[in-house]
Amino acid sequence: MSTATAVPVSSSDAVARPARTIAPIPTSRLVTVELRKMFDTRAGFWLMASVGIISVLATAAVIIWAPDEAITQNNFSVAIGMPLSVVLPIIAILSVTGEYSQRTGLTTYTLVPWRGRVLSAKLVATLLVGVVAMFVALAVGALGNLLGSALTGLDAVWDVSLAEFGTIVLANVLGMLMGFMLGVLFRSSAAAIVGYFVYSFVLPVALGALAAFQEWFRDLQPWVDVQFAITRLYDVTMTAEYWQQLGVTTLVWLWIPLALGLRAVLRAEVK
């Protein structure tokens, strides 16, 4: 048996060896991963597919049942926009709560320890989906307008200006941000979806009834009811006062709860 002699390593060799640096994951890759997550699950895939399906069905409904004089781009936009205003916030909710309901949060936050980057990527992916969905709805509505005009023998009516389309996109983006906020705040799919329907349907009805029967609240409603302020973006020319009311209501019902939810996500233990 022979014994091998150890070769001493000089301190200069140890110092000269470069330290390995690990580059952070780029934000573009995080956004791409979050977009892919929205399509990976069966529920997410059909929710995304429902954007196109709803647009086609709403367009067909207008062509079949609407009178000839109602074949306009504005009516197609309204018919498509109403169901999308329900579907898009649910997509935003699931983009956040999926980390907790599917128990992928441990993996996600281990690969990207700073949760703020993950939430920022989710927010960017959510806004991209919302804006693209609105352009898809606009294209389907335009095709329906052309088809309906050809069937009725009337000239196509393009009564939606670029500014009006911008306010419609803003209204749907605010709706998606509402869903994103509820997902961050509750971190549970069921609780966030229930909270969204309370925000969108129960609370506006209650505030509208209060304004109808109590005169003192009638002038106060636009400064308190966030859905009332957002709905104006669809069919009302916005004035300076309307923009102020939109800013106040979203500050109270959207931005402050979102800040509280983000603080909780950044500090809470992921299980």
DRENPA-3360 file (N, C-alpha, C; in nm, 2 decimals, always signed):
BEGIN
1 = MSTATAVP = +0.08/-0.12/+0.00/+0.00/+0.00/+0.00/+0.09/+0.12/+0.00 ~ +0.05/+0.22/-0.08/+0.12/+0.35/-0.09/+0.03/+0.46/-0.04 ~ +0.09/+0.55/+0.03/+0.01/+0.67/+0.07/+0.04/+0.79/-0.02 ~ -0.06/+0.86/-0.05/-0.05/+0.98/-0.14/-0.02/+1.10/-0.05 ~ +0.07/+1.17/-0.10/+0.10/+1.30/-0.02/+0.01/+1.41/-0.07 ~ -0.03/+1.49/+0.02/-0.12/+1.60/-0.01/-0.04/+1.71/-0.07 ~ -0.10/+1.77/-0.17/-0.03/+1.89/-0.23/-0.09/+2.01/-0.17 ~ -0.01/+2.09/-0.11/-0.06/+2.21/-0.05/-0.11/+2.31/-0.15;
9 = VSSSDAVA = -0.21/+2.38/-0.12/-0.27/+2.49/-0.21/-0.22/+2.62/-0.16 ~ -0.16/+2.70/-0.24/-0.11/+2.83/-0.19/-0.23/+2.92/-0.18 ~ -0.21/+3.02/-0.09/-0.31/+3.12/-0.06/-0.34/+3.20/-0.19 ~ -0.23/+3.22/-0.27/-0.25/+3.30/-0.39/-0.35/+3.24/-0.49 ~ -0.34/+3.10/-0.50/-0.43/+3.03/-0.59/-0.58/+3.05/-0.54 ~ -0.60/+3.04/-0.41/-0.73/+3.05/-0.35/-0.79/+3.19/-0.37 ~ -0.70/+3.29/-0.36/-0.75/+3.43/-0.38/-0.77/+3.45/-0.53 ~ -0.69/+3.40/-0.62/-0.71/+3.42/-0.76/-0.83/+3.36/-0.82;
17 = RPARTIAP = -0.89/+3.25/-0.76/-1.00/+3.18/-0.81/-1.12/+3.28/-0.80 ~ -1.19/+3.31/-0.91/-1.30/+3.40/-0.91/-1.43/+3.34/-0.84 ~ -1.49/+3.43/-0.77/-1.62/+3.39/-0.70/-1.73/+3.38/-0.80 ~ -1.82/+3.28/-0.78/-1.93/+3.25/-0.88/-2.04/+3.35/-0.85 ~ -2.08/+3.42/-0.95/-2.19/+3.52/-0.93/-2.32/+3.46/-0.99 ~ -2.43/+3.48/-0.93/-2.56/+3.43/-0.98/-2.64/+3.55/-1.02 ~ -2.68/+3.56/-1.15/-2.75/+3.67/-1.20/-2.90/+3.65/-1.15 ~ -2.97/+3.76/-1.12/-3.11/+3.75/-1.08/-3.19/+3.72/-1.20;
25 = IPTSRLVT = -3.31/+3.66/-1.17/-3.40/+3.62/-1.28/-3.46/+3.75/-1.34 ~ -3.45/+3.77/-1.47/-3.50/+3.90/-1.53/-3.65/+3.91/-1.51 ~ -3.70/+4.03/-1.51/-3.84/+4.06/-1.49/-3.92/+4.01/-1.61 ~ -3.86/+4.02/-1.73/-3.94/+3.97/-1.85/-3.97/+3.82/-1.84 ~ -3.87/+3.74/-1.78/-3.89/+3.60/-1.77/-4.00/+3.57/-1.66 ~ -4.00/+3.65/-1.55/-4.10/+3.64/-1.45/-4.24/+3.67/-1.51 ~ -4.25/+3.77/-1.59/-4.38/+3.80/-1.65/-4.43/+3.69/-1.75 ~ -4.33/+3.64/-1.82/-4.36/+3.52/-1.91/-4.41/+3.40/-1.83;
33 = VELRKMFD = -4.35/+3.37/-1.72/-4.39/+3.26/-1.64/-4.53/+3.28/-1.58 ~ -4.56/+3.40/-1.54/-4.69/+3.43/-1.48/-4.80/+3.42/-1.59 ~ -4.76/+3.47/-1.71/-4.86/+3.45/-1.82/-4.89/+3.30/-1.85 ~ -4.78/+3.22/-1.85/-4.80/+3.08/-1.88/-4.88/+3.01/-1.77 ~ -4.86/+3.06/-1.64/-4.94/+3.00/-1.53/-5.09/+3.02/-1.55 ~ -5.13/+3.14/-1.61/-5.27/+3.16/-1.64/-5.33/+3.07/-1.73 ~ -5.25/+3.00/-1.82/-5.31/+2.90/-1.91/-5.29/+2.76/-1.87 ~ -5.20/+2.74/-1.77/-5.16/+2.60/-1.74/-5.27/+2.52/-1.69;
41 = TRAGFWLM = -5.35/+2.57/-1.60/-5.46/+2.49/-1.53/-5.58/+2.49/-1.63 ~ -5.67/+2.39/-1.60/-5.79/+2.38/-1.69/-5.88/+2.49/-1.67 ~ -5.89/+2.54/-1.54/-5.98/+2.65/-1.51/-5.92/+2.78/-1.58 ~ -5.79/+2.80/-1.57/-5.73/+2.92/-1.63/-5.74/+2.91/-1.78 ~ -5.73/+2.80/-1.84/-5.74/+2.79/-1.99/-5.88/+2.83/-2.04 ~ -5.98/+2.77/-1.97/-6.12/+2.80/-2.02/-6.16/+2.94/-1.98 ~ -6.10/+3.00/-1.88/-6.13/+3.14/-1.85/-6.07/+3.23/-1.96 ~ -5.95/+3.20/-2.00/-5.89/+3.27/-2.11/-5.97/+3.25/-2.24;
49 = ASVGIISV = -6.01/+3.13/-2.27/-6.08/+3.10/-2.39/-6.22/+3.16/-2.38 ~ -6.28/+3.18/-2.26/-6.41/+3.24/-2.25/-6.41/+3.39/-2.30 ~ -6.29/+3.46/-2.30/-6.29/+3.59/-2.35/-6.33/+3.59/-2.50 ~ -6.27/+3.51/-2.58/-6.31/+3.50/-2.72/-6.45/+3.44/-2.74 ~ -6.49/+3.34/-2.66/-6.62/+3.28/-2.67/-6.73/+3.38/-2.64 ~ -6.71/+3.45/-2.53/-6.81/+3.55/-2.49/-6.82/+3.66/-2.60 ~ -6.71/+3.70/-2.65/-6.72/+3.81/-2.75/-6.79/+3.76/-2.87 ~ -6.77/+3.64/-2.92/-6.84/+3.59/-3.04/-6.99/+3.57/-3.00;
57 = LATAAVII = -7.03/+3.51/-2.89/-7.17/+3.49/-2.85/-7.24/+3.62/-2.84 ~ -7.18/+3.72/-2.77/-7.24/+3.85/-2.76/-7.26/+3.92/-2.89 ~ -7.17/+3.91/-2.98/-7.18/+3.97/-3.11/-7.29/+3.90/-3.19 ~ -7.30/+3.77/-3.18/-7.41/+3.70/-3.25/-7.54/+3.73/-3.20 ~ -7.55/+3.75/-3.07/-7.68/+3.79/-3.01/-7.73/+3.93/-3.06 ~ -7.64/+4.02/-3.07/-7.67/+4.15/-3.12/-7.72/+4.14/-3.26 ~ -7.65/+4.06/-3.35/-7.69/+4.05/-3.49/-7.83/+3.98/-3.50 ~ -7.85/+3.88/-3.42/-7.98/+3.81/-3.43/-8.10/+3.88/-3.38;
65 = WAPDEAIT = -8.08/+3.94/-3.26/-8.20/+3.99/-3.19/-8.21/+4.14/-3.19 ~ -8.11/+4.21/-3.21/-8.12/+4.36/-3.20/-8.19/+4.41/-3.33 ~ -8.27/+4.52/-3.32/-8.33/+4.58/-3.44/-8.22/+4.64/-3.53 ~ -8.26/+4.67/-3.65/-8.16/+4.71/-3.75/-8.09/+4.84/-3.71 ~ -8.16/+4.93/-3.65/-8.10/+5.06/-3.62/-8.00/+5.05/-3.50 ~ -8.00/+4.93/-3.43/-7.91/+4.91/-3.32/-7.78/+4.84/-3.36 ~ -7.76/+4.82/-3.49/-7.64/+4.75/-3.53/-7.53/+4.86/-3.54 ~ -7.47/+4.90/-3.43/-7.37/+5.00/-3.43/-7.25/+4.94/-3.35;
73 = QNNFSVAI = -7.14/+5.00/-3.37/-7.02/+4.96/-3.30/-7.03/+4.98/-3.15 ~ -7.10/+5.08/-3.10/-7.12/+5.11/-2.96/-7.20/+5.00/-2.90 ~ -7.31/+4.95/-2.96/-7.39/+4.85/-2.90/-7.31/+4.72/-2.90 ~ -7.23/+4.69/-3.00/-7.15/+4.57/-2.99/-7.05/+4.58/-2.88 ~ -6.99/+4.69/-2.86/-6.89/+4.71/-2.75/-6.96/+4.69/-2.61 ~ -7.08/+4.75/-2.60/-7.15/+4.73/-2.47/-7.19/+4.59/-2.44 ~ -7.24/+4.52/-2.55/-7.28/+4.38/-2.53/-7.16/+4.29/-2.50 ~ -7.05/+4.32/-2.55/-6.93/+4.24/-2.52/-6.87/+4.28/-2.39;
81 = GMPLSVVL = -6.87/+4.41/-2.36/-6.80/+4.46/-2.24/-6.86/+4.41/-2.11 ~ -7.00/+4.40/-2.11/-7.06/+4.37/-1.98/-7.02/+4.23/-1.93 ~ -7.03/+4.12/-2.01/-6.98/+3.99/-1.95/-6.83/+3.99/-1.93 ~ -6.75/+4.06/-2.01/-6.61/+4.06/-1.98/-6.57/+4.13/-1.85 ~ -6.66/+4.23/-1.81/-6.63/+4.30/-1.69/-6.64/+4.21/-1.57 ~ -6.70/+4.09/-1.59/-6.71/+3.99/-1.48/-6.60/+3.89/-1.49 ~ -6.57/+3.85/-1.61/-6.47/+3.74/-1.63/-6.33/+3.79/-1.61 ~ -6.29/+3.91/-1.65/-6.16/+3.96/-1.64/-6.11/+3.97/-1.49;
89 = PIIAILSV = -6.19/+4.03/-1.40/-6.15/+4.03/-1.26/-6.13/+3.90/-1.20 ~ -6.21/+3.80/-1.24/-6.19/+3.66/-1.19/-6.05/+3.61/-1.24 ~ -6.01/+3.64/-1.36/-5.88/+3.60/-1.41/-5.77/+3.66/-1.32 ~ -5.79/+3.79/-1.29/-5.69/+3.85/-1.20/-5.69/+3.79/-1.06 ~ -5.80/+3.76/-1.01/-5.81/+3.69/-0.88/-5.73/+3.56/-0.88 ~ -5.76/+3.48/-0.98/-5.69/+3.34/-0.98/-5.54/+3.36/-1.01 ~ -5.50/+3.46/-1.07/-5.35/+3.48/-1.09/-5.28/+3.49/-0.96 ~ -5.34/+3.55/-0.86/-5.28/+3.57/-0.73/-5.31/+3.45/-0.64;
97 = TGEYSQRT = -5.43/+3.41/-0.63/-5.47/+3.30/-0.53/-5.43/+3.17/-0.57 ~ -5.39/+3.15/-0.70/-5.34/+3.02/-0.75/-5.22/+2.97/-0.67 ~ -5.13/+3.07/-0.63/-5.01/+3.03/-0.55/-5.05/+2.97/-0.42 ~ -5.16/+3.00/-0.37/-5.20/+2.94/-0.24/-5.30/+2.83/-0.25 ~ -5.39/+2.83/-0.34/-5.49/+2.72/-0.36/-5.42/+2.60/-0.42 ~ -5.32/+2.62/-0.51/-5.25/+2.51/-0.57/-5.11/+2.48/-0.50 ~ -5.08/+2.55/-0.39/-4.97/+2.53/-0.31/-4.84/+2.54/-0.39 ~ -4.83/+2.63/-0.48/-4.71/+2.66/-0.55/-4.63/+2.78/-0.49;
105 = GLTTYTLV = -4.68/+2.84/-0.39/-4.62/+2.96/-0.34/-4.48/+2.93/-0.28 ~ -4.47/+2.81/-0.21/-4.33/+2.78/-0.16/-4.23/+2.77/-0.27 ~ -4.26/+2.71/-0.38/-4.17/+2.70/-0.49/-4.14/+2.83/-0.55 ~ -4.24/+2.91/-0.57/-4.23/+3.04/-0.64/-4.14/+3.13/-0.55 ~ -4.18/+3.14/-0.42/-4.11/+3.24/-0.34/-3.97/+3.19/-0.30 ~ -3.94/+3.06/-0.32/-3.80/+3.01/-0.30/-3.72/+3.04/-0.42 ~ -3.77/+3.03/-0.54/-3.69/+3.07/-0.66/-3.67/+3.22/-0.67 ~ -3.77/+3.29/-0.62/-3.76/+3.44/-0.62/-3.80/+3.49/-0.48;
113 = PWRGRVLS = -3.70/+3.50/-0.40/-3.72/+3.52/-0.25/-3.79/+3.66/-0.23 ~ -3.77/+3.76/-0.31/-3.83/+3.89/-0.29/-3.97/+3.88/-0.35 ~ -4.07/+3.87/-0.27/-4.21/+3.85/-0.32/-4.26/+3.97/-0.40 ~ -4.20/+4.09/-0.37/-4.25/+4.21/-0.45/-4.23/+4.19/-0.60 ~ -4.12/+4.12/-0.64/-4.10/+4.10/-0.78/-4.20/+4.01/-0.84 ~ -4.24/+3.91/-0.76/-4.34/+3.81/-0.81/-4.47/+3.88/-0.83 ~ -4.51/+3.96/-0.73/-4.64/+4.03/-0.74/-4.64/+4.14/-0.85 ~ -4.52/+4.20/-0.87/-4.52/+4.30/-0.98/-4.53/+4.23/-1.11;
121 = AKLVATLL = -4.47/+4.11/-1.13/-4.48/+4.03/-1.25/-4.63/+3.99/-1.27 ~ -4.69/+3.94/-1.16/-4.84/+3.91/-1.17/-4.92/+4.02/-1.22 ~ -4.89/+4.14/-1.16/-4.97/+4.26/-1.20/-4.95/+4.30/-1.34 ~ -4.83/+4.29/-1.39/-4.80/+4.32/-1.53/-4.87/+4.22/-1.62 ~ -4.86/+4.09/-1.59/-4.93/+3.99/-1.67/-5.08/+4.01/-1.67 ~ -5.14/+4.05/-1.55/-5.28/+4.07/-1.55/-5.32/+4.19/-1.64 ~ -5.25/+4.30/-1.63/-5.28/+4.41/-1.72/-5.26/+4.38/-1.86 ~ -5.16/+4.30/-1.90/-5.14/+4.26/-2.04/-5.26/+4.18/-2.09;
129 = VGVVAMFV = -5.31/+4.09/-2.01/-5.42/+4.01/-2.04/-5.55/+4.10/-2.06 ~ -5.57/+4.19/-1.97/-5.68/+4.28/-1.98/-5.68/+4.37/-2.10 ~ -5.57/+4.43/-2.14/-5.56/+4.51/-2.25/-5.58/+4.43/-2.38 ~ -5.51/+4.32/-2.39/-5.52/+4.23/-2.51/-5.67/+4.18/-2.53 ~ -5.73/+4.15/-2.42/-5.87/+4.10/-2.42/-5.96/+4.21/-2.48 ~ -5.94/+4.34/-2.44/-6.02/+4.45/-2.49/-6.00/+4.47/-2.64 ~ -5.88/+4.45/-2.69/-5.85/+4.47/-2.83/-5.91/+4.35/-2.91 ~ -5.91/+4.23/-2.85/-5.98/+4.12/-2.91/-6.13/+4.14/-2.92;
137 = ALAVGALG = -6.19/+4.20/-2.81/-6.33/+4.23/-2.81/-6.36/+4.34/-2.91 ~ -6.27/+4.44/-2.93/-6.29/+4.54/-3.03/-6.29/+4.48/-3.17 ~ -6.20/+4.39/-3.20/-6.19/+4.33/-3.33/-6.31/+4.25/-3.36 ~ -6.36/+4.17/-3.26/-6.48/+4.08/-3.28/-6.60/+4.17/-3.30 ~ -6.61/+4.28/-3.22/-6.72/+4.37/-3.24/-6.72/+4.44/-3.38 ~ -6.60/+4.48/-3.42/-6.59/+4.54/-3.56/-6.64/+4.44/-3.67 ~ -6.59/+4.32/-3.66/-6.64/+4.22/-3.75/-6.79/+4.20/-3.75 ~ -6.84/+4.20/-3.63/-6.99/+4.18/-3.61/-7.06/+4.30/-3.67;
145 = NLLGSALT = -7.00/+4.42/-3.65/-7.07/+4.54/-3.71/-7.07/+4.53/-3.86 ~ -6.96/+4.49/-3.92/-6.96/+4.48/-4.07/-7.06/+4.37/-4.11 ~ -7.06/+4.26/-4.04/-7.15/+4.15/-4.08/-7.29/+4.19/-4.07 ~ -7.33/+4.25/-3.95/-7.46/+4.30/-3.93/-7.51/+4.40/-4.03 ~ -7.42/+4.49/-4.06/-7.45/+4.59/-4.16/-7.48/+4.53/-4.30 ~ -7.40/+4.43/-4.33/-7.42/+4.36/-4.46/-7.55/+4.29/-4.47 ~ -7.59/+4.23/-4.35/-7.71/+4.15/-4.35/-7.83/+4.24/-4.35 ~ -7.83/+4.36/-4.29/-7.94/+4.45/-4.29/-7.94/+4.54/-4.41;
153 = GLDAVWDV = -7.83/+4.55/-4.48/-7.83/+4.64/-4.60/-7.80/+4.79/-4.56 ~ -7.76/+4.81/-4.44/-7.74/+4.95/-4.39/-7.59/+4.98/-4.39 ~ -7.56/+5.11/-4.38/-7.42/+5.14/-4.37/-7.37/+5.12/-4.23 ~ -7.24/+5.07/-4.22/-7.18/+5.05/-4.09/-7.17/+5.18/-4.01 ~ -7.21/+5.17/-3.88/-7.20/+5.29/-3.79/-7.08/+5.27/-3.70 ~ -6.98/+5.36/-3.71/-6.87/+5.35/-3.62/-6.87/+5.46/-3.52 ~ -6.95/+5.44/-3.41/-6.98/+5.55/-3.32/-6.90/+5.54/-3.19 ~ -6.78/+5.47/-3.19/-6.69/+5.46/-3.08/-6.56/+5.53/-3.12;
161 = SLAEFGTI = -6.53/+5.64/-3.06/-6.41/+5.71/-3.09/-6.29/+5.65/-3.01 ~ -6.17/+5.69/-3.05/-6.05/+5.64/-2.98/-6.05/+5.68/-2.83 ~ -6.10/+5.80/-2.80/-6.10/+5.84/-2.66/-6.20/+5.75/-2.58 ~ -6.32/+5.72/-2.64/-6.42/+5.64/-2.58/-6.37/+5.50/-2.56 ~ -6.30/+5.45/-2.66/-6.24/+5.31/-2.64/-6.14/+5.31/-2.53 ~ -6.06/+5.42/-2.52/-5.96/+5.43/-2.41/-6.03/+5.43/-2.27 ~ -6.14/+5.50/-2.25/-6.21/+5.50/-2.12/-6.27/+5.36/-2.10 ~ -6.31/+5.29/-2.20/-6.36/+5.15/-2.18/-6.25/+5.06/-2.13;
169 = VLANVLGM = -6.13/+5.07/-2.20/-6.02/+4.99/-2.15/-5.98/+5.03/-2.01 ~ -5.98/+5.15/-1.97/-5.95/+5.20/-1.84/-6.05/+5.14/-1.74 ~ -6.18/+5.13/-1.77/-6.28/+5.08/-1.68/-6.25/+4.93/-1.66 ~ -6.22/+4.85/-1.76/-6.19/+4.71/-1.75/-6.06/+4.69/-1.67 ~ -5.96/+4.77/-1.70/-5.84/+4.76/-1.62/-5.86/+4.79/-1.47 ~ -5.94/+4.88/-1.44/-5.97/+4.91/-1.30/-6.05/+4.79/-1.24 ~ -6.14/+4.73/-1.32/-6.21/+4.61/-1.27/-6.11/+4.50/-1.24 ~ -6.01/+4.48/-1.33/-5.91/+4.37/-1.31/-5.82/+4.41/-1.19;
177 = LMGFMLGV = -5.79/+4.53/-1.17/-5.72/+4.57/-1.05/-5.80/+4.55/-0.92 ~ -5.93/+4.56/-0.93/-6.01/+4.53/-0.81/-6.00/+4.38/-0.78 ~ -6.00/+4.30/-0.88/-5.99/+4.15/-0.86/-5.85/+4.12/-0.81 ~ -5.75/+4.19/-0.86/-5.61/+4.16/-0.82/-5.60/+4.20/-0.67 ~ -5.66/+4.32/-0.63/-5.65/+4.36/-0.50/-5.72/+4.26/-0.40 ~ -5.83/+4.21/-0.44/-5.90/+4.11/-0.36/-5.83/+3.98/-0.34 ~ -5.76/+3.94/-0.45/-5.68/+3.82/-0.44/-5.56/+3.84/-0.35 ~ -5.50/+3.96/-0.35/-5.39/+3.99/-0.26/-5.43/+4.00/-0.12;
185 = LFRSSAAA = -5.55/+4.06/-0.10/-5.60/+4.09/+0.03/-5.65/+3.96/+0.10 ~ -5.72/+3.87/+0.03/-5.77/+3.75/+0.09/-5.68/+3.62/+0.07 ~ -5.61/+3.62/-0.05/-5.53/+3.50/-0.08/-5.60/+3.37/-0.07 ~ -5.73/+3.38/-0.11/-5.82/+3.26/-0.12/-5.91/+3.28/-0.24 ~ -5.92/+3.18/-0.33/-6.00/+3.20/-0.45/-6.15/+3.22/-0.41 ~ -6.20/+3.14/-0.33/-6.34/+3.15/-0.29/-6.37/+3.28/-0.22 ~ -6.29/+3.32/-0.12/-6.32/+3.44/-0.05/-6.30/+3.56/-0.14 ~ -6.20/+3.56/-0.23/-6.18/+3.68/-0.32/-6.29/+3.69/-0.42;
193 = IVGYFVYS = -6.34/+3.58/-0.48/-6.45/+3.58/-0.57/-6.58/+3.63/-0.51 ~ -6.61/+3.58/-0.39/-6.73/+3.63/-0.31/-6.71/+3.78/-0.29 ~ -6.59/+3.82/-0.24/-6.57/+3.96/-0.22/-6.59/+4.05/-0.34 ~ -6.55/+3.99/-0.46/-6.57/+4.07/-0.58/-6.71/+4.09/-0.62 ~ -6.79/+3.98/-0.60/-6.94/+4.00/-0.63/-7.01/+4.09/-0.53 ~ -6.96/+4.09/-0.41/-7.01/+4.19/-0.31/-6.97/+4.33/-0.35 ~ -6.85/+4.35/-0.40/-6.80/+4.48/-0.44/-6.88/+4.52/-0.57 ~ -6.91/+4.43/-0.66/-6.96/+4.47/-0.79/-7.11/+4.47/-0.79;
201 = FVLPVALG = -7.18/+4.39/-0.71/-7.33/+4.38/-0.73/-7.40/+4.42/-0.60 ~ -7.36/+4.36/-0.49/-7.43/+4.39/-0.36/-7.42/+4.53/-0.31 ~ -7.29/+4.58/-0.30/-7.27/+4.71/-0.25/-7.32/+4.82/-0.34 ~ -7.31/+4.81/-0.47/-7.37/+4.92/-0.56/-7.52/+4.92/-0.54 ~ -7.59/+4.81/-0.53/-7.73/+4.81/-0.52/-7.77/+4.87/-0.39 ~ -7.70/+4.84/-0.28/-7.73/+4.90/-0.15/-7.71/+5.05/-0.15 ~ -7.60/+5.09/-0.21/-7.57/+5.24/-0.21/-7.67/+5.31/-0.31 ~ -7.71/+5.24/-0.42/-7.81/+5.30/-0.51/-7.95/+5.31/-0.44;
209 = ALAAFQEW = -7.99/+5.21/-0.36/-8.11/+5.22/-0.29/-8.11/+5.33/-0.19 ~ -8.00/+5.35/-0.12/-7.98/+5.45/-0.02/-7.99/+5.59/-0.09 ~ -7.93/+5.61/-0.20/-7.94/+5.73/-0.27/-8.08/+5.76/-0.33 ~ -8.15/+5.66/-0.36/-8.29/+5.67/-0.41/-8.39/+5.72/-0.31 ~ -8.37/+5.67/-0.18/-8.46/+5.70/-0.08/-8.41/+5.81/+0.02 ~ -8.28/+5.84/+0.02/-8.23/+5.94/+0.11/-8.17/+6.05/+0.03 ~ -8.23/+6.17/+0.03/-8.18/+6.28/-0.05/-8.04/+6.33/-0.01 ~ -8.01/+6.32/+0.12/-7.88/+6.37/+0.17/-7.77/+6.28/+0.11;
217 = FRDLQPWV = -7.79/+6.16/+0.07/-7.69/+6.07/+0.02/-7.68/+6.08/-0.13 ~ -7.77/+6.14/-0.19/-7.78/+6.14/-0.34/-7.65/+6.21/-0.40 ~ -7.62/+6.32/-0.34/-7.50/+6.40/-0.39/-7.37/+6.33/-0.34 ~ -7.38/+6.26/-0.24/-7.26/+6.19/-0.18/-7.22/+6.06/-0.25 ~ -7.32/+6.00/-0.32/-7.30/+5.87/-0.38/-7.18/+5.87/-0.47 ~ -7.17/+5.96/-0.57/-7.05/+5.96/-0.66/-6.92/+5.96/-0.59 ~ -6.91/+6.01/-0.47/-6.78/+6.02/-0.40/-6.76/+5.90/-0.31 ~ -6.86/+5.81/-0.30/-6.85/+5.69/-0.21/-6.86/+5.56/-0.29;
225 = DVQFAITR = -6.94/+5.56/-0.40/-6.97/+5.43/-0.47/-6.87/+5.42/-0.58 ~ -6.77/+5.33/-0.57/-6.67/+5.31/-0.67/-6.72/+5.26/-0.80 ~ -6.82/+5.16/-0.79/-6.87/+5.11/-0.92/-6.95/+5.21/-0.99 ~ -7.02/+5.30/-0.92/-7.09/+5.41/-0.98/-6.99/+5.50/-1.06 ~ -6.88/+5.53/-1.00/-6.78/+5.61/-1.07/-6.71/+5.54/-1.19 ~ -6.69/+5.41/-1.17/-6.63/+5.34/-1.28/-6.72/+5.32/-1.40 ~ -6.85/+5.30/-1.37/-6.95/+5.27/-1.48/-6.96/+5.40/-1.57 ~ -6.94/+5.51/-1.52/-6.94/+5.63/-1.60/-6.84/+5.63/-1.72;
233 = LYDVTMTA = -6.74/+5.55/-1.70/-6.64/+5.54/-1.81/-6.69/+5.48/-1.93 ~ -6.80/+5.40/-1.92/-6.85/+5.33/-2.03/-6.94/+5.42/-2.12 ~ -7.02/+5.50/-2.06/-7.12/+5.57/-2.14/-7.14/+5.72/-2.11 ~ -7.05/+5.78/-2.04/-7.06/+5.92/-2.00/-6.93/+5.99/-2.04 ~ -6.95/+6.11/-2.09/-6.83/+6.20/-2.12/-6.78/+6.25/-1.98 ~ -6.65/+6.21/-1.95/-6.60/+6.24/-1.82/-6.56/+6.39/-1.81 ~ -6.61/+6.45/-1.70/-6.57/+6.59/-1.67/-6.46/+6.59/-1.56 ~ -6.42/+6.71/-1.53/-6.31/+6.72/-1.42/-6.37/+6.66/-1.29;
241 = EYWQQLGV = -6.49/+6.69/-1.26/-6.55/+6.65/-1.13/-6.56/+6.50/-1.13 ~ -6.60/+6.44/-1.25/-6.62/+6.29/-1.26/-6.48/+6.22/-1.23 ~ -6.37/+6.28/-1.29/-6.24/+6.23/-1.27/-6.20/+6.24/-1.12 ~ -6.24/+6.35/-1.06/-6.20/+6.36/-0.92/-6.28/+6.25/-0.83 ~ -6.41/+6.23/-0.87/-6.48/+6.13/-0.79/-6.43/+5.99/-0.82 ~ -6.38/+5.96/-0.94/-6.32/+5.84/-0.97/-6.19/+5.82/-0.89 ~ -6.11/+5.93/-0.88/-5.99/+5.92/-0.80/-6.01/+5.90/-0.65 ~ -6.11/+5.96/-0.60/-6.14/+5.95/-0.45/-6.19/+5.81/-0.42;
249 = TTLVWLWI = -6.29/+5.76/-0.50/-6.35/+5.63/-0.48/-6.24/+5.51/-0.50 ~ -6.16/+5.52/-0.60/-6.06/+5.42/-0.62/-5.95/+5.42/-0.51 ~ -5.92/+5.54/-0.46/-5.83/+5.55/-0.35/-5.88/+5.48/-0.23 ~ -6.01/+5.49/-0.20/-6.06/+5.43/-0.08/-6.09/+5.28/-0.10 ~ -6.14/+5.25/-0.21/-6.18/+5.11/-0.23/-6.08/+5.02/-0.30 ~ -5.98/+5.08/-0.36/-5.88/+5.00/-0.44/-5.74/+5.02/-0.39 ~ -5.69/+5.14/-0.39/-5.55/+5.16/-0.36/-5.51/+5.13/-0.22 ~ -5.59/+5.18/-0.12/-5.56/+5.16/+0.02/-5.57/+5.01/+0.06;
257 = PLALGLRA = -5.68/+4.94/+0.02/-5.68/+4.80/+0.05/-5.57/+4.72/-0.02 ~ -5.53/+4.76/-0.15/-5.42/+4.70/-0.22/-5.29/+4.71/-0.14 ~ -5.27/+4.83/-0.09/-5.14/+4.85/-0.01/-5.14/+4.77/+0.12 ~ -5.26/+4.76/+0.18/-5.27/+4.67/+0.30/-5.25/+4.52/+0.27 ~ -5.30/+4.48/+0.15/-5.28/+4.34/+0.11/-5.14/+4.31/+0.07 ~ -5.07/+4.40/+0.00/-4.93/+4.38/-0.03/-4.85/+4.38/+0.09 ~ -4.87/+4.46/+0.19/-4.80/+4.46/+0.32/-4.81/+4.32/+0.38 ~ -4.94/+4.27/+0.38/-4.96/+4.14/+0.45/-4.89/+4.02/+0.37;
265 = VLRAEVK = -4.89/+4.03/+0.24/-4.82/+3.92/+0.16/-4.67/+3.93/+0.18 ~ -4.62/+4.04/+0.19/-4.47/+4.06/+0.21/-4.43/+4.01/+0.35 ~ -4.52/+4.01/+0.44/-4.48/+3.98/+0.58/-4.53/+3.84/+0.62 ~ -4.64/+3.79/+0.56/-4.70/+3.67/+0.61/-4.61/+3.55/+0.57 ~ -4.63/+3.44/+0.65/-4.56/+3.32/+0.63/-4.63/+3.24/+0.52 ~ -4.55/+3.19/+0.43/-4.61/+3.11/+0.32/-4.62/+2.96/+0.36 ~ -4.74/+2.90/+0.36/-4.75/+2.76/+0.40/-4.80/+2.68/+0.29;
% end
